[in-house]
């Protein structure tokens, strides 16, 4: 069958299933756990949200600075698999150790390490798409990756939720429950990393130079110059910087925002579980639509949908509104991420995918430091979380403006 996934495509998708367990944990249980640590230290609710925002901003800023360098290095023959596996294992092992720190500050430092390793692994993973599939299949394969990632991550999350919410009934402490949750998700991450690590072959690459470090920086400088000259790539990255900033900020800050508003934590966790469940069929729908509708039009629809989601979040103060928000995010989250990834993969040079996806990550996960920082700064300045969220809606309008310029070049 023409649409049947190959074995390598399936193994590539499996990593989405593995790493998504970490990001679901970061979006749900982790902020609540950090809230308990910070509350025990006497930190106010508004400061808790700010500190969590700053930690997320620091991690993404580190990725923004190191991602392009490591992405360029990964393009050399035989390097991509090594740096991918190293970053994935570092992220998983850091996650497994989350229960150890008793101090909120030590915990945040470990969180930054795990978040950096996770984001770096995605640079190499995303750039692998040019090696594991064909250009005409990229939209579909990329969308299916996100789809199965969303639904697959629910399995370790639900198991973790049993221990976290029912630890007293089980007869264990909350610390033991969190330890079990962290280890389960770390093991899941590693389990779904290994099939791709063992099977991946770097088809497009740059031959090794005599001075790898020097040539890496030289190539990166040349790529930055070329990106400016290649108007379509430059404008896409600019647009992506703004609209995906808003997407990742919403993902990173949803539970922390709801918790700071005093909403029921169990309800927040279940609502975000619904986001993952809704995102599964929604992402598969975008995979089907991408074969019939121009992916650029679908990306525009997603950007506008996120703008209205952000506007709605400004006045959010009730549990049912958070549930509605969770469903809305689930409808468009996979589509905007998957189609942006595949759209970009089609317009970049194949043998330099690592370095170009390093730039992609600056404007993607690396760029979300701006959104999380602005939420933290405005919240701490005004004392109102809703005003901090308001700045995110503007990001989507700016992103739409620049992406519209990109489509005129098609």
Order of alpha helices (4+ residues) and beta strands (2+ residues): alpha-alpha-alpha-alpha-alpha-alpha-alpha-alpha-alpha-alpha-alpha-alpha-alpha-alpha-alpha-alpha-alpha
